[in-house]
């Protein structure tokens, strides 16, 4: 598992032994969690309210897509 440093009230985590679409987990300080597809930034599971709280994390995933995808593939060969 790789956990990146928190940014404001959220952080990105990538697990090993995952399946399906390459994705990251976005975890918020209040315990809210969502799984987000790296390539499309589609929310695969979970919910955050209000939804606009997720926008900065989605921008981060967009800007770091290659890094997160490489790490996902390293942990999930």
Biotite code that builds the C-alpha atoms (Angstrom):
import biotite.structure as struc

atoms = struc.array([
    struc.Atom([0.000, 0.000, 0.000], chain_id="A", res_id=1, res_name="UNK", atom_name="CA", element="C"),
    struc.Atom([1.212, 3.493, -0.825], chain_id="A", res_id=2, res_name="UNK", atom_name="CA", element="C"),
    struc.Atom([-0.247, 6.486, 0.975], chain_id="A", res_id=3, res_name="UNK", atom_name="CA", element="C"),
    struc.Atom([0.626, 9.964, -0.237], chain_id="A", res_id=4, res_name="UNK", atom_name="CA", element="C"),
    struc.Atom([0.918, 12.989, 2.023], chain_id="A", res_id=5, res_name="UNK", atom_name="CA", element="C"),
    struc.Atom([-2.397, 14.663, 2.870], chain_id="A", res_id=6, res_name="UNK", atom_name="CA", element="C"),
    struc.Atom([-3.410, 17.736, 0.904], chain_id="A", res_id=7, res_name="UNK", atom_name="CA", element="C"),
    struc.Atom([-5.838, 19.950, 2.817], chain_id="A", res_id=8, res_name="UNK", atom_name="CA", element="C"),
    struc.Atom([-8.467, 17.487, 4.113], chain_id="A", res_id=9, res_name="UNK", atom_name="CA", element="C"),
    struc.Atom([-7.790, 14.517, 1.807], chain_id="A", res_id=10, res_name="UNK", atom_name="CA", element="C"),
    struc.Atom([-5.084, 12.082, 0.766], chain_id="A", res_id=11, res_name="UNK", atom_name="CA", element="C"),
    struc.Atom([-4.527, 9.499, -1.974], chain_id="A", res_id=12, res_name="UNK", atom_name="CA", element="C"),
    struc.Atom([-3.942, 5.813, -1.225], chain_id="A", res_id=13, res_name="UNK", atom_name="CA", element="C"),
    struc.Atom([-3.141, 2.986, -3.647], chain_id="A", res_id=14, res_name="UNK", atom_name="CA", element="C"),
    struc.Atom([-3.535, -0.619, -2.515], chain_id="A", res_id=15, res_name="UNK", atom_name="CA", element="C"),
    struc.Atom([-1.931, -3.809, -3.723], chain_id="A", res_id=16, res_name="UNK", atom_name="CA", element="C"),
    struc.Atom([-3.959, -6.947, -4.426], chain_id="A", res_id=17, res_name="UNK", atom_name="CA", element="C"),
    struc.Atom([-6.634, -4.892, -6.176], chain_id="A", res_id=18, res_name="UNK", atom_name="CA", element="C"),
    struc.Atom([-8.697, -5.850, -9.189], chain_id="A", res_id=19, res_name="UNK", atom_name="CA", element="C"),
    struc.Atom([-10.637, -4.148, -11.940], chain_id="A", res_id=20, res_name="UNK", atom_name="CA", element="C"),
    struc.Atom([-9.968, -0.701, -13.324], chain_id="A", res_id=21, res_name="UNK", atom_name="CA", element="C"),
    struc.Atom([-6.744, 0.953, -12.105], chain_id="A", res_id=22, res_name="UNK", atom_name="CA", element="C"),
    struc.Atom([-7.885, 3.321, -9.360], chain_id="A", res_id=23, res_name="UNK", atom_name="CA", element="C"),
    struc.Atom([-6.898, 5.287, -6.294], chain_id="A", res_id=24, res_name="UNK", atom_name="CA", element="C"),
    struc.Atom([-8.671, 5.728, -3.004], chain_id="A", res_id=25, res_name="UNK", atom_name="CA", element="C"),
    struc.Atom([-9.338, 9.293, -1.890], chain_id="A", res_id=26, res_name="UNK", atom_name="CA", element="C"),
    struc.Atom([-9.722, 9.480, 1.884], chain_id="A", res_id=27, res_name="UNK", atom_name="CA", element="C"),
    struc.Atom([-11.039, 12.528, 3.701], chain_id="A", res_id=28, res_name="UNK", atom_name="CA", element="C"),
    struc.Atom([-10.316, 13.492, 7.304], chain_id="A", res_id=29, res_name="UNK", atom_name="CA", element="C"),
    struc.Atom([-13.967, 12.986, 8.241], chain_id="A", res_id=30, res_name="UNK", atom_name="CA", element="C"),
    struc.Atom([-13.781, 9.329, 7.154], chain_id="A", res_id=31, res_name="UNK", atom_name="CA", element="C"),
    struc.Atom([-15.456, 9.756, 3.752], chain_id="A", res_id=32, res_name="UNK", atom_name="CA", element="C"),
    struc.Atom([-13.853, 7.634, 1.041], chain_id="A", res_id=33, res_name="UNK", atom_name="CA", element="C"),
    struc.Atom([-14.212, 7.205, -2.686], chain_id="A", res_id=34, res_name="UNK", atom_name="CA", element="C"),
    struc.Atom([-12.496, 5.037, -5.266], chain_id="A", res_id=35, res_name="UNK", atom_name="CA", element="C"),
    struc.Atom([-11.642, 6.931, -8.434], chain_id="A", res_id=36, res_name="UNK", atom_name="CA", element="C"),
    struc.Atom([-10.523, 5.525, -11.804], chain_id="A", res_id=37, res_name="UNK", atom_name="CA", element="C"),
    struc.Atom([-7.116, 6.968, -12.622], chain_id="A", res_id=38, res_name="UNK", atom_name="CA", element="C"),
    struc.Atom([-7.620, 7.357, -16.378], chain_id="A", res_id=39, res_name="UNK", atom_name="CA", element="C"),
    struc.Atom([-11.165, 8.770, -16.390], chain_id="A", res_id=40, res_name="UNK", atom_name="CA", element="C"),
    struc.Atom([-11.506, 10.188, -12.864], chain_id="A", res_id=41, res_name="UNK", atom_name="CA", element="C"),
    struc.Atom([-14.870, 8.440, -12.616], chain_id="A", res_id=42, res_name="UNK", atom_name="CA", element="C"),
    struc.Atom([-16.038, 7.690, -9.078], chain_id="A", res_id=43, res_name="UNK", atom_name="CA", element="C"),
    struc.Atom([-16.247, 3.905, -8.881], chain_id="A", res_id=44, res_name="UNK", atom_name="CA", element="C"),
    struc.Atom([-17.394, 3.526, -5.280], chain_id="A", res_id=45, res_name="UNK", atom_name="CA", element="C"),
    struc.Atom([-18.228, 5.713, -2.319], chain_id="A", res_id=46, res_name="UNK", atom_name="CA", element="C"),
    struc.Atom([-19.607, 9.203, -1.977], chain_id="A", res_id=47, res_name="UNK", atom_name="CA", element="C"),
    struc.Atom([-18.480, 12.578, -0.706], chain_id="A", res_id=48, res_name="UNK", atom_name="CA", element="C"),
    struc.Atom([-20.812, 15.403, 0.236], chain_id="A", res_id=49, res_name="UNK", atom_name="CA", element="C"),
    struc.Atom([-20.843, 18.020, -0.941], chain_id="A", res_id=50, res_name="UNK", atom_name="CA", element="C"),
    struc.Atom([-19.546, 16.621, -4.222], chain_id="A", res_id=51, res_name="UNK", atom_name="CA", element="C"),
    struc.Atom([-17.434, 19.732, -4.884], chain_id="A", res_id=52, res_name="UNK", atom_name="CA", element="C"),
    struc.Atom([-15.089, 18.592, -2.084], chain_id="A", res_id=53, res_name="UNK", atom_name="CA", element="C"),
    struc.Atom([-13.786, 15.981, -4.508], chain_id="A", res_id=54, res_name="UNK", atom_name="CA", element="C"),
    struc.Atom([-12.768, 18.486, -7.220], chain_id="A", res_id=55, res_name="UNK", atom_name="CA", element="C"),
    struc.Atom([-9.251, 19.218, -5.866], chain_id="A", res_id=56, res_name="UNK", atom_name="CA", element="C"),
    struc.Atom([-8.499, 15.499, -5.608], chain_id="A", res_id=57, res_name="UNK", atom_name="CA", element="C"),
    struc.Atom([-9.732, 14.905, -9.156], chain_id="A", res_id=58, res_name="UNK", atom_name="CA", element="C"),
    struc.Atom([-7.441, 17.699, -10.372], chain_id="A", res_id=59, res_name="UNK", atom_name="CA", element="C"),
    struc.Atom([-4.543, 16.083, -8.510], chain_id="A", res_id=60, res_name="UNK", atom_name="CA", element="C"),
    struc.Atom([-5.281, 12.712, -10.118], chain_id="A", res_id=61, res_name="UNK", atom_name="CA", element="C"),
    struc.Atom([-5.375, 14.378, -13.541], chain_id="A", res_id=62, res_name="UNK", atom_name="CA", element="C"),
    struc.Atom([-2.054, 16.129, -12.952], chain_id="A", res_id=63, res_name="UNK", atom_name="CA", element="C"),
    struc.Atom([-0.364, 13.011, -11.583], chain_id="A", res_id=64, res_name="UNK", atom_name="CA", element="C"),
    struc.Atom([-2.029, 10.369, -13.738], chain_id="A", res_id=65, res_name="UNK", atom_name="CA", element="C"),
    struc.Atom([1.232, 8.755, -14.907], chain_id="A", res_id=66, res_name="UNK", atom_name="CA", element="C"),
    struc.Atom([2.674, 8.609, -11.386], chain_id="A", res_id=67, res_name="UNK", atom_name="CA", element="C"),
    struc.Atom([-0.459, 7.039, -9.906], chain_id="A", res_id=68, res_name="UNK", atom_name="CA", element="C"),
    struc.Atom([-0.851, 4.591, -12.793], chain_id="A", res_id=69, res_name="UNK", atom_name="CA", element="C"),
    struc.Atom([2.780, 3.508, -12.506], chain_id="A", res_id=70, res_name="UNK", atom_name="CA", element="C"),
    struc.Atom([2.361, 2.938, -8.775], chain_id="A", res_id=71, res_name="UNK", atom_name="CA", element="C"),
    struc.Atom([-0.899, 1.044, -9.266], chain_id="A", res_id=72, res_name="UNK", atom_name="CA", element="C"),
    struc.Atom([0.806, -1.237, -11.803], chain_id="A", res_id=73, res_name="UNK", atom_name="CA", element="C"),
    struc.Atom([3.815, -1.730, -9.514], chain_id="A", res_id=74, res_name="UNK", atom_name="CA", element="C"),
    struc.Atom([1.550, -2.826, -6.660], chain_id="A", res_id=75, res_name="UNK", atom_name="CA", element="C"),
    struc.Atom([-0.798, -4.826, -8.916], chain_id="A", res_id=76, res_name="UNK", atom_name="CA", element="C"),
    struc.Atom([1.352, -6.593, -11.525], chain_id="A", res_id=77, res_name="UNK", atom_name="CA", element="C"),
])
